[in-house]
Structure formats: C-alpha cells, structure tokens
C-alpha cells in the first residue's frame, strides 16, 4: 500500500552527495586539515614571491603611518597576485587539477560529477570570483572569510567550490 500524497514532504532525489561515493570507490573528500595545509603552502609560496615585489615598490615604507592603500593600489596588487598565482600553479592546474599546495598535501579538485576539473574552470570560476570580491573594501574580507568557513559544511565545499561545481578529494 502506498502512502497518501503529503504536500509538506520534501522532494525526493536520487542525487548523491560527494561523501556518498559519487566519484567512485577510490575517491574520498579531502579533510578540512588537508585543505587548510594546502592553502597555507600556497599562501606561503605567494608571500615569498609577492612580498619582495611589494617591498621593492615601497608598500612597506612607513607601514604604520601611511594611509590605507587606495582601491587602485589594492586592485593592482590583487591583479599581480592573481598573475603570480597563475604562473606558479598553471602547469599543475592543467596537468592534474592541483595547485602546488594541493600537490604537496596529496589532494586534487574534481567536478562534482566526477573526473578532473578543467583548468579554465579552476581559474575563471573557482579562483577569480573570490579573488575579485575580496578586493572590495570592507565587504570583501568578510565574503572571503565566509567562503572559507563554508568548508565546515557536511560536504566540505566552500563557496568557490559551489560556484565552479567542484569538490576537493584525496588524490589517488
């Protein structure tokens, strides 16, 4: 006997969440600590490259007394950081859907439907929108923090994963 129609019942779906094995038996979600470790390594590499450039161009001169950077200065350094990130990680993004940090930690980015994510998707959908939004004064840092905090969802997907339709998994 079937149950009567209930208009308050949530819709049923056969869709699988990433942790339910949608990516195949050998793939598992990367842990939050693995993702944090990869982000830390990527950030450290970026600081080693961008820090000396900022020093050379006087960004640290009178650091405590100079006014806050203008929007143009922030946007310029944001663009420089994006180009540096792309130069550092481009080869690995194309060949294995990883940044240097993800490669070191042993994780990679996949499409939610399974399989390696395309490099253009990783750059244009996953990295660029959050990088651009984070440059907006006052609001940008809050939105970037929100993006990072979404890793505490059950499926470990941040805002940039949701935008790009990706998930971070352990590499085989």
Order of alpha helices (4+ residues) and beta strands (2+ residues): alpha-alpha-alpha-beta-alpha-alpha-alpha-beta
